[in-house]
Amino acid sequence: MTDELPHTLRSDALDNRERILEAAREVFATEGLNVPMREIAWRAGVGPATLYRRFPTKETLVTEAFTGQLRACHDIVDEGLADPDPWRGLCLVIERICELHARDRGFTAAFMSTFPHAVDFDAGREYALKAVAELAARAKSTGRLRPDFVLDDLILVLMANSGIHAPSPAARVAASRRFAAFAIQAFRASPQHAPLPPAARLSPVPPVIPVAPARTPTAAPRR
């Protein structure tokens, strides 16, 4: 029994860690990064002490949760760079990056944030941005990307893309594909009206109407 106990503890710790990361990815994807750590612990079925033991700060949790998405982002830009046609490679990057961010709202927020203690995550983001900048320079040299395009234009597209609200993840991805097609047409040096992807049915976001607090009746003054 004593020989098996350390292995059991290590297995439990690993299970807790994976449950925490899974819960974090799910809640960050649907609600963004402002979810309290205690709620993530509750969704993962662990106590706050267990969560903080594995991830002392939200920064460590966020960067660990989105390591896979950042790796996928690298794969996309590397595929775009490898295309012998830089304009086609840039279009692929825009389409695939928008879809990646549409599937996971939390990743957009993480990608746009600065994490002073997460050196690897920041370095990974810088790699992706520099790769896109290099690809854009190549596309400009072919005359197919408009000469006034700057990297901030793509950042603007990602920020707008993250604001898509839809009744389902599939509808959000479909809307993202159509939005990416609009962006690509805007970035083209000589605009061409290519067919757009199918439109997605979107639901408007209901306005938040403040409710006035109920007034407590006051007793009539004594005469």
N, C-alpha and C positions, 0 to 999 in steps of 0.2 A: 504493500500500500504506500509506503513512504517513497518508493522509487517512482510511483506513478503520479504522485501528487503534484510535483513541479510541472510535469507535462500537462496535467489537467488545468492548472492555473494559467499556463501560457496559452492553452487553447481557449479558455474562457476570455482571457484578455484580448485575444485576436478576434473572437466573435463580437465582443463589445465594440472594438474599434471599427469593424466592418459595419455593424448596425448603426453606429454613430455617423459614419461617413455616408451611408445610404440614406439615412434620415435627413442629413444636412443637404445632400444633393437634391433630394425631393422637395424639401421646403424652400431652399434657395431658388430652385427652378420655377416655383409657382408664386413665391411671395417676395423674392429679392433677398438681399443680405441683411436686412434690418430685423430679422427674427431673433428674439432673445435666445441665449444659449440654453436657458432652462427649458424652453419649449422643445428645442432640438433633443435635449436629454430625455424629455417625456416621450417624444415620438419614437426615440430609439429604445425605450424601455429600460433606461439606465438612470442612476441617480446623478445629480449635478456633480458630485465629487468624482464619480467615475469619468464623466466627460472632461472635467478640468484636469484630471490626472493624465488623460491621453492627449488633450489639446488645451494647453494652459490659457490660450487667448483665441479670440475669434479669428484673428489673422492666420494663425496656424491651421485652424479648422478649414477656413475658406480656401487657402492655397492648397492644402492636401486634398480637399474635396474636388478641386477642379484641375488637378494634375493631368488626368486623362484627357480632358477637353483641350488643355493647352498642347498636349502631345498631338492630338488630332489636328489642331490648328497648324502645327508645324508640318505635319504630313501634307496638308492641303497646299500650303505655300510652296513646299518643296516640289509637289507635283506640278504646280503652276510654273515654277522656275524651269523645270525639266522640259516643258513643252517648247518645241522649236519655234512655234508661233507665239511671241510674247503677248500679243493682244488676246489671243484665244486663252493663253494661260492666265492672264489677268481676269478675264471674264469668268473662268472656272473658279478662281479664288474668290471673287465677289459672290458668286452664286453659292458656293459651298460654305463660305464663312458666314454668310447671312443665314443659311439654313442651320448651321451649327449653333449660332446664337439664338435663333428662333426656338430651337428645341429646348434651350436652357437659358431662361432670363437671368439666372444668377451668374452665369459665366460672363455675360456682357458686363454686369456690374463689377465682377472681379477683374476682368480684363482692363477696365477703365480705371481701376483703383491703383493706388500706390501702397505697397507693403514694405516699409523700411527694413523689416527683419526677414523678409522672404526673398533672399537674394536669387535663388534659382527661378522663382516665379517671375520676378522682374526681368531677369536675364532672358527667360523664354519669351516674354512679351516683346522685348526689344529685338530679339532675333526675328520674330514674325514680322514686326513693323519694318525692319530694315530690308527683309526679303521682299516684301510688297513694294517698298520704295524702289528697289533695284528692278523689279519686274515692270513697274510703271515707267521707269526711265527707258527700258528696252522698248516698251510699247509705244512710247512717244517717238522714239527714233524711227519707227516704221510709218509714222504719220497717221496712225489709226486712233491713238488716244489724244484727246484735245490737249494742246500745249500748256494750258493754264491749270491742268489738274495738279492738285497737291495732296499729300497723304492725309491731311486733315479732312479732305472731302470724303474719304473712305471712312474715317472715324465718325463723321457726321451721319453717313449712311447707317453705320452700325448702331448709333444712338437712336436714330429714327426707327430702325428695324426692331429694336428692343421694346419700342412702345406699341407694337402691334398687339391688339387684344382680340381674341377669337374664342368661340364657344368650345373649342377642342384643340388639342395639340396638332392634329392633322390639318385643321383649318388654319392654324397659325403658321405652319410650315408652308402651306399652299399660298397664303397671303405674302409670306416672305419671298417666295420664288417670284411672284409677280412684281413685288416691290424691287427686287434685285434686277429684274429685267428692265424696269423703268430707269433705274440708276445707270445700268450699262448703256442704255440708249443716250442718256444725258452725258455720259463720259466720252462717247464716241466723237471723234473729230468731225466726221461727216455724218450727221444724224440720218439714220435709216429706220423706217418704221417696220421692224420685224414683228412677226406675230408674238403676242404676249402669252405667257402661261395662263391657264384658266383662272378666273377670278374666284376668290374664296368668299363664302358667306360669312360676314362678320357681324358681331352684335355690338351695338354702341355701349359704352360704359355708362351705367346709370349715375346721375349726379348725386353727390353727397349733400343731402339737405339737413342742415343742423336742426335739431329738435330742442325747443326751448324747455328748460326744466319746469316741472309742475310747481305751481305756487302753493305754498302751504297756507291754508285759510287762517286768518288771525281772529282772535276772539274779539267780540264787540266790547268797547270800553264800558266800564260800569258807570252808571249814573248815580 
